Amino acid sequence: MGTIQNNLQDTNAAHLIHLRDAYLDLLEQSLTGMLYEDPPMYPLSDGHYNPSWRATGADWPKNALTMIGQERMQNLRFLASEVLRKQIPGDFIETGVWRGGACIYLRGILKAYDCHDRTVWVADSFAGLPQPDAVKYPVDHGNNLYQVSQLAVSIDEVQKNFVRYGLLDQQVRFLHGWFHETLPTAPIQALAILRLDGDLYESTFEALNALYHKVSPGGYVVVDDSNLFGCVQAINDFRAQHAIQAPIIPIGAIGVYWEVPMTPHNEQTSSVSPDVIAMMNTLFQHARNGTLSEEIFVSTRKLFLDAGNQGLADELANLWHASKK
């Protein structure tokens, strides 16, 4: 009798996991516009839907609620599931949300995992990007993204987008205003995921400066626009100032993330040299491109596991297996 009950429990658990994954797959396809082949904005492109561009987030959707693309959405899902699996304490936040798609996805992930003790923080000016402060942040001089009207989405519209998916509730909180005004005093106790999508040096650095110390060890920092010079410089400057040497892992050609080490922020290890970090970044890029041999994949994954870094091992495996499909 006990064997039958165990088998039934295993069957029910597998069925629930299947339903959860099916829901999140559908949610991802809908939010990116891949479900209905949402065309990109014209004249920012030729106006024709291209699944490869949408997968990598290389276009701006006309109607879909996120422009980060399938790759970065799947990375967000992987990191969120890792946080929940490892029980890393803290909320989720995105700084710079556009139409809210990534935050809606995060709230959907919490719902799918029946998680009720975390909040998704939605931080944005809801009025587009700030005009560059060239005196304080000279790297942003000449950046005219503040003039792009398509990037200004009102808080009312974003909240309505949450409602459309049945995901606006007490586990979603909004931080409305410029980052230097809202983030330093935000009533956030701890973060498990800090996702930055501010496009500018100013927006990226200010978000890191206000929130990085709240990211729990084992949590993740994600930077969406690592192809933009200002963002790259902000990452480099902040990491240098705080002696952060955690490996930076690429998400396709645009985004990056790193795992906050399982040591206090003021005790960052300096044992990882820049050459090793560069080598690891190259390794992950080869895994994504399908140019990493099986022998190197197996041996490297074993090294990660032996070092106790399950997150890096799993991410390498995900990239490598995806490249073989």
C-alpha positions in Angstrom: 0.0 0.0 0.0 2.8 2.3 0.9 4.5 1.7 -2.5 1.2 2.6 -4.3 0.8 5.8 -2.3 4.4 6.8 -3.1 3.9 6.1 -6.8 0.8 8.2 -6.7 2.6 11.1 -5.0 5.4 10.9 -7.5 2.9 10.9 -10.4 1.1 13.9 -8.9 4.3 15.8 -8.3 5.5 15.2 -11.9 2.1 16.3 -13.2 2.2 19.5 -11.2 5.8 20.2 -12.5 4.5 19.7 -16.0 1.6 22.1 -15.5 3.9 24.7 -13.9 6.4 24.5 -16.8 3.6 24.6 -19.4 2.2 27.8 -17.8 5.6 29.5 -17.7 6.3 28.5 -21.3 3.1 30.0 -22.4 3.5 33.1 -20.3 7.0 33.6 -21.8 5.8 33.2 -25.3 3.0 35.6 -24.8 5.0 38.3 -23.0 7.7 38.3 -25.7 5.1 38.3 -28.5 6.5 35.1 -30.0 3.1 33.4 -29.4 1.4 35.6 -32.0 4.4 36.7 -34.0 4.1 40.3 -32.9 5.9 42.6 -35.4 8.6 45.0 -34.4 8.1 48.8 -34.2 8.4 50.6 -37.5 10.6 52.6 -38.4 13.0 51.0 -35.9 13.0 47.9 -38.1 11.5 46.7 -41.4 8.2 46.0 -39.6 8.4 42.2 -40.2 8.5 39.6 -37.4 11.8 37.8 -37.2 11.9 34.9 -34.7 15.7 35.0 -34.4 15.6 38.7 -33.5 12.9 38.2 -31.0 14.7 35.3 -29.4 17.8 37.4 -28.8 16.0 40.6 -28.0 17.4 42.4 -31.0 14.1 44.3 -31.9 11.5 46.4 -30.1 8.1 44.7 -30.2 5.1 46.7 -31.4 2.7 45.2 -28.8 4.5 42.7 -26.7 5.3 43.6 -23.1 9.0 43.0 -23.0 11.9 43.7 -25.4 14.5 41.6 -23.7 13.8 38.5 -25.9 13.4 34.8 -25.2 17.1 34.2 -24.2 17.1 36.7 -21.4 13.6 35.8 -20.3 14.7 32.1 -20.0 17.7 33.2 -18.0 15.5 35.2 -15.6 13.4 32.1 -15.1 16.5 29.9 -14.5 17.8 32.4 -11.9 14.5 32.7 -10.2 14.0 29.0 -10.0 17.6 28.6 -8.6 16.8 31.2 -5.9 13.7 29.4 -4.9 15.4 26.0 -5.0 18.3 27.1 -2.9 16.0 29.2 -0.6 18.1 32.4 -1.1 16.3 35.0 0.9 15.0 38.2 -0.7 12.7 39.9 -3.1 13.0 40.4 -6.9 13.4 43.9 -8.4 13.8 45.3 -11.9 15.1 48.8 -12.3 13.8 50.1 -15.7 10.7 48.0 -16.7 9.4 49.5 -19.9 5.9 47.8 -20.3 6.5 45.6 -17.4 7.0 42.2 -19.1 10.0 40.9 -17.2 8.4 41.9 -13.8 5.1 40.2 -14.9 7.1 37.1 -15.7 8.8 37.2 -12.3 5.4 37.5 -10.5 4.1 34.6 -12.7 7.1 32.5 -11.6 6.3 33.1 -8.0 2.7 32.1 -8.6 3.7 29.0 -10.4 6.0 27.9 -7.5 3.2 28.8 -5.0 5.6 31.3 -3.3 3.8 33.9 -1.1 6.6 35.5 0.9 8.5 37.4 -1.8 7.7 40.7 -3.5 8.4 41.8 -7.1 9.5 45.5 -7.0 8.8 47.5 -10.2 11.1 50.5 -10.3 10.9 53.1 -13.1 10.3 56.8 -13.8 7.4 55.7 -16.0 8.3 58.7 -18.0 11.2 57.5 -20.1 15.0 57.9 -19.5 16.5 60.9 -17.7 18.3 63.6 -19.6 22.0 62.8 -19.1 23.8 64.6 -16.3 27.1 65.2 -18.2 28.7 66.9 -15.3 28.2 64.1 -12.8 28.3 61.3 -15.3 30.3 62.4 -18.3 30.1 58.9 -19.9 26.4 59.6 -20.7 27.2 62.8 -22.6 25.5 62.9 -25.9 23.1 60.0 -25.1 19.7 61.0 -26.5 17.6 58.0 -25.4 15.6 60.5 -23.2 14.1 61.8 -26.4 12.8 58.4 -27.5 9.1 58.6 -26.7 8.6 54.8 -27.2 10.5 54.2 -24.0 8.1 56.3 -21.8 5.3 54.0 -20.5 3.0 55.3 -17.8 2.6 53.5 -14.5 -1.1 53.2 -15.2 -0.3 51.2 -18.4 2.1 49.0 -16.7 -0.4 48.2 -13.9 -3.0 47.4 -16.5 -0.6 45.0 -18.1 -0.2 43.2 -14.8 -4.0 43.1 -14.5 -4.4 41.5 -18.0 -2.4 38.5 -16.8 -4.1 38.3 -13.4 -0.9 39.1 -11.6 -1.4 42.5 -9.9 -1.7 41.8 -6.2 0.0 42.6 -2.8 3.2 40.8 -4.0 3.8 43.5 -6.6 5.0 47.0 -5.4 5.9 50.0 -7.5 8.7 52.5 -7.1 7.7 55.5 -9.1 10.3 58.1 -9.9 13.9 58.7 -10.8 16.3 56.1 -9.3 18.3 58.6 -7.2 15.0 59.6 -5.6 13.4 56.2 -5.0 16.0 53.5 -4.7 18.1 54.7 -1.7 15.0 54.8 0.6 13.1 51.9 -0.9 11.7 49.8 2.0 13.4 46.6 0.7 15.0 44.4 3.3 16.8 41.9 1.1 17.0 41.0 -2.6 17.5 37.6 -4.3 17.5 39.1 -7.8 18.6 42.6 -8.8 17.9 43.1 -12.5 19.1 46.4 -14.0 17.8 47.7 -17.3 18.5 51.4 -17.2 20.5 51.9 -20.4 22.7 54.7 -19.0 25.8 54.8 -16.8 23.8 56.9 -14.3 20.9 54.6 -14.1 23.1 51.5 -13.8 25.5 52.9 -11.3 22.9 54.5 -9.1 20.9 51.2 -8.9 23.9 49.2 -8.0 25.0 51.8 -5.4 21.6 51.9 -3.8 20.7 48.2 -3.9 23.8 45.9 -4.3 24.4 45.6 -0.6 20.9 44.2 -0.2 21.5 41.3 -2.5 21.7 38.1 -0.4 24.8 35.9 -0.8 23.9 33.4 -3.5 21.6 35.9 -5.1 22.0 37.3 -8.6 22.7 40.6 -10.3 21.6 40.9 -13.9 22.5 43.7 -16.2 20.4 43.8 -19.4 22.2 46.3 -21.6 25.8 45.1 -21.3 26.3 46.0 -25.0 25.9 49.7 -24.2 29.2 51.5 -23.3 27.7 53.4 -20.4 26.3 50.3 -18.8 29.6 48.4 -19.2 31.6 51.3 -17.7 29.2 51.5 -14.7 29.5 47.7 -14.1 33.3 47.9 -14.3 33.6 51.0 -12.1 31.2 49.6 -9.4 32.9 46.2 -9.3 36.3 47.8 -9.1 35.3 50.1 -6.3 33.9 47.2 -4.3 36.5 44.5 -5.3 33.8 42.3 -6.8 35.5 39.5 -8.7 32.6 37.1 -9.1 32.7 35.8 -12.7 30.5 37.7 -15.2 28.4 35.2 -17.2 27.1 36.3 -20.6 23.4 36.0 -21.6 23.7 35.9 -25.3 25.3 38.9 -27.0 23.7 41.5 -24.8 23.0 40.7 -21.1 25.3 39.5 -18.3 24.9 38.3 -14.7 26.9 37.3 -11.8 26.2 35.4 -8.6 26.9 37.3 -5.3 29.5 35.1 -3.5 28.5 33.2 -0.4 30.7 35.6 1.7 29.8 39.0 3.1 30.1 41.9 0.5 33.0 43.5 2.5 35.0 40.2 2.4 35.1 39.7 -1.3 37.7 37.1 -2.3 40.5 38.3 -4.4 41.7 34.8 -5.4 40.1 35.0 -8.9 42.4 36.8 -11.3 41.0 38.9 -14.2 42.6 36.4 -16.6 40.5 33.5 -15.1 37.3 35.6 -15.2 38.0 36.4 -18.9 38.6 32.7 -19.6 35.3 31.7 -17.9 33.4 34.3 -19.9 34.9 32.9 -23.1 34.0 29.4 -22.0 30.4 30.2 -21.5 30.2 32.0 -24.8 31.6 28.8 -26.5 28.9 26.8 -24.7 26.2 29.1 -26.0 27.6 29.1 -29.6 27.8 25.3 -29.7 31.6 25.4 -30.1 32.5 23.8 -26.7 33.5 20.2 -27.0 31.8 17.5 -24.9 35.1 16.6 -23.2 35.7 20.2 -22.1 32.0 20.6 -21.1 32.1 17.5 -18.9 35.4 18.3 -17.2 34.5 21.9 -16.6 31.1 21.1 -15.1 32.8 18.6 -12.8 35.2 21.3 -11.7 32.3 23.6 -10.9 30.5 20.9 -8.9 33.7 19.9 -7.0 34.1 23.6 -6.1 30.6 23.6 -4.7 29.2 26.0 -7.4 26.0 24.3 -8.4 24.7 27.5 -10.1 27.6 27.8 -12.6 27.5 24.1 -13.3 23.8 24.2 -14.1 24.1 27.3 -16.2 26.9 25.8 -18.2 24.8 22.6 -18.7 21.8 24.6 -19.8 23.8 26.6 -22.4 25.6 23.5 -23.7 22.5 21.3 -24.1 20.5 24.2 -25.7 23.2 24.6 -28.3 22.9 21.0 -29.3 19.1 21.2 -30.1 
